[in-house]
Each structure stands twice: as C-alpha cells, then as structure tokens.
Amino acid sequence: MDRPGFAASLVAGGIAGVSVDLILFPLDTIKTRLQSPQGFIKAGGFHGIYAGVPSAAIGSFPNAAAFFITYEYVKWFLHTGSSSYMTPVKHMLAASAGEVVACLIRVPSEVVKQRAQVSASSRTFQIFSNILGEEGIQGLYRGYKSTVLREIPFSLVQFPLWESLKALWSWRQDHVVDSWQSAVCGAFAGGFAAAVTTPLDVAKTRIMLAKAGSSAAGGSVLSALHEVWRSHGLAGLFAGVFPRMAAISLGGFIFLGAYDQTHSFLLKVSRQSP
C-alpha cells in the first residue's frame, strides 16, 4: 500500500468511528448501566441517555483512526504473497496490533464516558477533573489491560470473519463487494464477536466503575469475572449481551461500511489529483 492509502485509512477510520459512536451512544449507555454494580435503575435507567457523549465525541476520531492506520499498515507489512490459508492469521495479527495502539486513546475516553453514563448528574469535565485529582493519570488508564483483553479476542473474531465474508461474497458474485455488502458482512461479524466476548466486556465495565482503592479497581480480569460469577452466575457474565449485540451489529454495519465507502472515495480522489 502506498502513502495515499495510509492517509485514506486514517481519515476513513476516524470518520467511521465518530459516526458509529454518536449514532449508537444510547444503546451503549443502556449496556453500561445493565453491567454496572448498582444495577440498571440506580445507575440512571433511561434518564440522561446521552450522559458522557462529549468524551465519546472527543475520543472517537483519533481512536478509530489509530486502529485503522495500524491495521492497514500491519496487513501491508505482513503481505508476502503467502498461501491464502495464512490470510486470516495476517488479519488477526493486524487487528491485535491495531487494538493495542487504539486503546491508548480509547481507555481514558471510555473511563470518563462510562462514569458519566452511570452518574448522569455529573458533567463530563467534572468527572475528568475528579479522576485526575484523586487517582492521577493512572486513573484514566484504569482497565487498560481488561480493555485490551476484551478488544483483542473481539477483533480476532470480527476482522478475519469480516474479511472472509467479503472474500466469499466477492467470489460468489465475481466482483469486489460494494460498500453496503461490506457493511452487511460487518454487521454479522460484529454481532457474533460481541456475543462471545460479552463476559470480558462485563469485567472491563466493573473494573472501570469500581471505587478507587477497592479490590475491583486493581484491574484483575479473572477476579472481576469470578466475582460476577459468584454473585450473579451465568446471567451476570452475559449482562447487557442483547443491547451489546444490537449496538455492535449496527455499529459493524455503519463502521465498516462507512470505512470502506470513505476509504474508496479518498483513494479515488488521491489518484485523480495531479
């Protein structure tokens, strides 16, 4: 891939990220409140459904841009003309690298956003200031490990499945998939990946929402999972699975469809320019 391709990936990824995060924010709030320790009603119910949206808006573009430029770069770097059976492995490695980089931006935004979602009366900037004042910079990165441990398995499922479905559809119709077809593949891949990784998402939410100094705030994913299992059983581990699947299926449709559409458009413009 040439330099214009990388620039297109950065801009297209950022636009796709902002689009999906803002459109689907209410579903994300409902999912977070279902997973919160105090329960859905005490966390706010359906009141203040857009609480925390400034944090999501600020973090969306750089987060998604960082993911996609890393994803496309690693795919390009690993391209060696190898057999097709190695292609899913290449996509897995590229997606994993993209998540590790993107989470450096995503986690602080996610911490502030989720605390705002379960405390709708507090303003986003006030929550951000409180975290810095009480916990320092490490407070903004609480849950980094659990987020990476959630996102990598998610991406290991979603992106190879998305790429494989696009390749299969292209083969069946004997031409490259359109943006809407890419979006349909993204919806299916995202929904399936969301379902199987929900317990990791529950653990991440519990860690991010835990009070400073508590055992849950230590960031141990296994401890968080064990606590949820002990107190709520299997239902607790899959709390919020349906709004999560709905949000990520719709998100996959919008995110990956918008990415392909914008990426193709920017590449076409760059080739036409002198």
C-alpha positions in Angstrom: 0.0 0.0 0.0 1.3 3.5 -0.9 1.2 6.6 1.3 -2.1 7.9 0.0 -3.6 4.5 1.1 -2.4 5.1 4.6 -3.7 8.6 4.7 -7.1 7.4 3.5 -7.2 4.7 6.1 -6.5 7.3 8.9 -9.3 9.7 7.7 -11.8 7.0 6.8 -11.3 5.2 10.1 -11.8 8.5 12.1 -15.0 9.4 10.2 -16.4 5.8 10.6 -15.6 5.9 14.4 -17.3 9.2 15.0 -20.4 8.1 13.0 -20.9 4.9 14.9 -20.2 6.2 18.4 -22.5 9.1 18.2 -25.4 7.3 16.4 -25.3 4.3 18.8 -24.5 6.1 22.0 -27.9 5.5 23.7 -27.5 1.7 23.3 -24.0 1.8 24.7 -25.4 3.7 27.8 -28.1 1.1 28.3 -25.5 -1.7 28.1 -23.2 0.1 30.6 -26.0 0.6 33.1 -27.1 -3.0 32.8 -23.5 -4.1 33.6 -22.9 -1.6 36.5 -22.6 -2.9 40.1 -25.5 -0.8 41.3 -27.9 -2.1 38.7 -29.7 -0.5 35.8 -32.3 1.6 37.6 -29.9 3.0 40.2 -27.3 3.7 37.5 -29.9 6.0 35.8 -32.2 3.8 33.9 -33.4 5.5 30.7 -32.7 9.0 32.2 -29.8 11.1 30.7 -29.2 8.6 28.0 -26.6 10.9 26.3 -24.6 11.4 29.5 -20.9 11.1 28.7 -21.3 11.8 25.0 -18.6 14.6 24.9 -16.0 12.1 26.0 -17.1 9.7 23.2 -17.1 12.5 20.6 -13.6 13.7 21.5 -12.1 10.2 21.6 -13.9 8.6 18.6 -11.9 10.1 15.7 -8.3 9.6 17.0 -9.2 6.2 18.4 -10.7 4.7 15.2 -8.0 6.5 13.1 -5.2 4.9 15.2 -6.8 1.5 14.9 -7.3 1.5 11.1 -3.9 3.0 10.1 -2.2 0.4 12.3 -4.5 -2.4 10.9 -3.8 -1.5 7.3 0.0 -0.9 7.9 0.4 -4.3 9.6 -1.6 -6.0 6.8 0.7 -4.3 4.2 3.9 -5.1 6.2 2.9 -8.8 6.6 1.9 -9.2 2.9 4.3 -11.7 1.4 2.2 -13.4 -1.3 1.8 -16.4 1.0 -0.9 -19.0 0.7 -4.5 -18.0 1.3 -4.7 -20.1 4.4 -2.4 -17.6 6.1 -4.6 -14.7 5.3 -6.8 -15.0 8.5 -3.6 -15.1 10.6 -2.4 -11.9 9.0 -5.8 -10.2 9.7 -5.7 -11.4 13.3 -2.2 -10.0 13.9 -3.1 -6.7 12.2 -6.3 -6.4 14.3 -4.5 -7.2 17.5 -1.8 -4.6 16.8 -4.5 -2.0 16.0 -6.3 -2.6 19.2 -3.2 -2.3 21.4 -2.4 1.1 19.8 -6.0 2.4 19.7 -6.6 1.5 23.4 -4.0 4.1 24.4 -6.6 6.7 23.2 -9.8 4.7 23.8 -9.3 3.8 27.5 -9.2 7.4 29.0 -12.2 8.3 26.9 -14.0 5.1 27.9 -13.3 5.6 31.7 -14.7 9.1 31.6 -17.7 8.1 29.4 -18.7 5.1 31.5 -18.6 7.0 34.8 -20.7 9.8 33.2 -23.2 7.2 32.0 -23.9 5.8 35.5 -23.8 9.3 37.1 -25.9 11.4 34.6 -26.0 14.3 37.1 -22.2 14.9 36.8 -20.7 16.7 33.9 -18.0 15.1 31.7 -15.3 17.7 32.5 -16.0 17.4 36.2 -15.6 13.6 36.1 -12.4 14.0 34.2 -11.0 16.5 36.7 -12.0 14.3 39.7 -10.2 11.3 38.2 -7.0 13.3 37.6 -7.2 14.9 41.1 -8.0 11.7 43.0 -6.2 9.0 41.0 -3.8 10.8 38.7 -3.1 9.7 35.1 -3.2 6.0 36.1 -6.9 6.6 36.9 -7.6 7.4 33.3 -5.9 4.2 32.3 -7.7 2.0 34.8 -9.0 -1.0 32.9 -6.4 -0.7 30.1 -5.4 -4.4 30.4 -9.0 -5.5 30.7 -9.9 -3.4 27.6 -7.1 -4.9 25.6 -8.0 -8.4 26.8 -11.6 -7.7 25.6 -10.7 -6.0 22.3 -8.1 -8.4 21.1 -10.4 -11.5 21.3 -13.2 -9.4 19.8 -11.0 -8.3 16.9 -9.6 -11.8 16.4 -13.2 -12.9 15.7 -14.6 -9.9 14.0 -12.0 -8.8 11.4 -11.0 -12.2 10.0 -14.7 -13.1 9.8 -15.5 -9.7 8.1 -12.6 -10.2 5.6 -13.6 -13.8 4.9 -17.3 -13.0 4.4 -16.3 -10.2 2.0 -14.0 -12.5 0.1 -16.7 -15.2 -0.1 -19.3 -12.7 -1.3 -16.8 -11.4 -3.9 -16.1 -14.9 -5.1 -19.8 -15.7 -5.4 -20.7 -12.6 -7.5 -17.3 -12.5 -9.3 -16.5 -8.9 -8.4 -15.4 -6.8 -5.4 -18.1 -6.2 -2.8 -19.9 -2.9 -2.7 -19.8 -0.7 0.5 -23.3 -1.9 1.5 -22.3 -5.5 1.1 -19.2 -4.8 3.2 -21.5 -3.3 5.8 -23.7 -6.4 5.9 -20.7 -8.6 6.5 -19.5 -6.2 9.2 -22.9 -6.4 11.0 -22.8 -10.2 11.1 -19.2 -10.3 12.1 -19.6 -7.7 14.8 -22.8 -9.2 16.3 -21.2 -12.7 16.6 -17.9 -11.3 18.1 -20.0 -9.2 20.6 -21.9 -12.2 21.8 -18.9 -14.4 22.6 -16.8 -11.6 24.2 -19.6 -10.2 26.5 -18.1 -11.6 29.7 -14.9 -9.8 29.1 -16.9 -6.6 28.5 -18.7 -7.1 31.8 -15.3 -7.5 33.6 -14.0 -4.3 31.9 -17.0 -2.3 32.9 -16.8 -3.5 36.6 -13.1 -2.5 36.8 -13.7 0.9 35.3 -16.6 1.7 37.5 -15.1 0.4 40.8 -14.3 2.9 43.6 -10.7 3.9 43.9 -8.8 1.6 46.4 -11.3 -1.2 46.2 -10.2 -4.7 45.2 -12.1 -4.5 41.9 -10.1 -1.4 41.0 -7.0 -3.4 40.8 -7.7 -4.4 37.3 -7.7 -8.2 37.6 -10.0 -9.6 34.8 -10.1 -13.1 36.4 -11.1 -11.6 39.8 -13.8 -9.5 38.2 -15.2 -12.4 36.3 -15.1 -14.6 39.4 -16.9 -12.0 41.5 -19.6 -11.6 38.9 -20.0 -15.4 38.5 -20.2 -15.8 42.3 -22.8 -13.1 42.8 -24.9 -13.3 39.6 -24.0 -16.6 37.8 -24.0 -17.0 34.0 -26.7 -14.3 33.6 -24.3 -11.8 35.2 -21.5 -12.7 32.9 -23.7 -12.0 29.9 -25.4 -8.9 31.3 -26.2 -6.5 28.5 -25.5 -9.1 25.8 -28.5 -8.1 23.7 -28.0 -4.3 23.6 -24.3 -5.0 23.1 -25.0 -7.3 20.2 -27.6 -4.8 18.8 -25.2 -1.9 19.1 -22.2 -3.7 17.7 -24.2 -5.3 14.8 -25.5 -1.9 13.9 -22.1 -0.4 14.6 -20.4 -3.0 12.4 -22.8 -2.1 9.6 -22.1 1.6 10.0 -18.5 1.5 11.0 -17.1 -1.0 8.4 -19.5 0.2 5.7 -18.6 3.8 6.2 -14.9 2.9 6.4 -15.0 1.1 3.1 -17.0 3.8 1.4 -14.8 6.7 2.7 -11.6 4.8 2.1 -12.6 4.0 -1.6 -13.6 7.6 -2.1 -10.4 9.1 -0.7 -8.3 6.7 -2.8 -10.2 7.7 -5.9 -9.7 11.4 -5.2 -6.0 10.9 -4.5 -5.4 9.1 -7.8 -7.2 11.8 -9.8 -5.3 14.6 -8.2 -2.2 15.8 -10.1 
